[in-house]
Amino acid sequence: MTASQPSDPDDPDGLTTGDHSPRVSLRTIVAQWTRIGITGFGGPPAHISLLRQLCVTKRGWIDAHEFEDGIAATNLLPGPASTQLAIFCAWRLRGWVGGLLGGVCFIAPGLIVILGLSVLLLSGHPAPAVIGAAAGAGAAVAPVAVQAGATLVPASWQRTGATRGGRMRWVAYAVISAASAILLGPWLVLVLLAAGAVEATCQGHRPRIRRAPHPGLALAGWASVGTLGSVAWTALKVGALSYGGGFVIIPLMRADAVDRHQWLTGDEFLYAVALGQITPGPVVQTVSVIGYAAAGIAGGLLAAVVAFTPSFVFVLGGGRHFDRLRANPAAQAFLSGAGPAAIGAILGSSVLLARSITHTWQWPVLALAAIWLLVFKRGVVSALIGAAALGVAAALAGLPLH
């Protein structure tokens, strides 16, 4: 990693080591990463912008090239990439203690908000206006998924270069993955891994397969120890397998939460995804809503801890290797295959989300959200808030909510 410039001389908490690498106080990391966790509405693009503004542009703590390396490396890892970038930046400044504190402070505000909204929405008998707001926002999440996939297309398409074979494989990976998201549910992640392996092989990088324990074996027995064990198992799969963003893992979450364990209805799962979008933090926070539905606050907290633990392990254990990971041709070839597969998975997930809509009045809300997001190119949060307002109007008009 390249050395960064000294920390901002106007920052009373910033310390500088003898080699001119920044050594920022833990108090500053707690304050700044909490601020980003509170204000980070808008998903990964907003999180990356806030981290870049703080660490590169304003304070000069991290070199711009190294920051871009961090973005590239975290996109090669499973799990919520913007959360891993937040952990990486804090780790870069104060080692594993800084990374741990920075990650927790980045995650905690959104977790508190989403658990509070879960209590409001899923416990007892919420007011019709509350259910209407959730149903309206839930109707908008399918277009949100489409927008999330569409924004990834240009960069991924450019990676393939101008070769005919590369472009044809890109389309094949995306189409097969989209169909798999609709038809295969929790097995979708295998399609993403296969696409990456195939592309690596096509580019002359034969994948090295090592025999190793399945990442979930340590918790596999928990699934037979009751509801909390099942919540932990679902959360582990979400945190360890969500390659390409939170929307990719929606088929897995829905299969466990709705089809297998019936912790949530199809409608309520839409609400959970909407809450994951409308609150600060990654869409992976949706698993906290699932945990709350299954086992109350304890279940929600357990789901969050288990889902985010792989991100801490990946970054704190491997952060020093990120520059080599980004420069590794085999890793880049894998990303060239898994990237379009992830895009297809996100678009396929939008079909699953749309199929969960149960009321006729929600379809015009979906259409308006699609126009807002895809035609006018406006923001996700404003789309969800507007859809929620339409849902409140539907409730006040006496339209069906259950």
Buried (B, 14 or more C-beta within 10 A) or exposed (E): BEEBBBBBEEBEBBBBEEEEBBBBBBEBBBEBBBBBBBEBBBBBEBBBBBBBEBBBEEBBBBBBEBBEBBBBBBBBBBBBBBBBBBBBBBBBBBEBEBBBBBBBBBBBBBBBBBBEBBBBBBEEEBEBBBBBBBBBBBBBBBBBBBBBBBBBBEEBBEBBEEEEEBEEBBEBBBBBBBBBBBEBBBEBBEBBBBBBBBBBBBBEBEBEEEEEEEBBEEBEEBBEEEBBBBBBBBBBBBBBBBBBBBBBBBBBBBBBBBEEBEBBBBBBBBBBBBBBBBBBBBBBBBBBBBBBBBBBBBBBBBBBBBBBBBBBBBBBEBBEEBBEBBEBEBBBBBBBBBBBBBBBBBBBBBBBBBEBBBBEBBEEBBEBBBEBBBEEEBBBBBBBBBBBBBBBBBBEEEBEBE
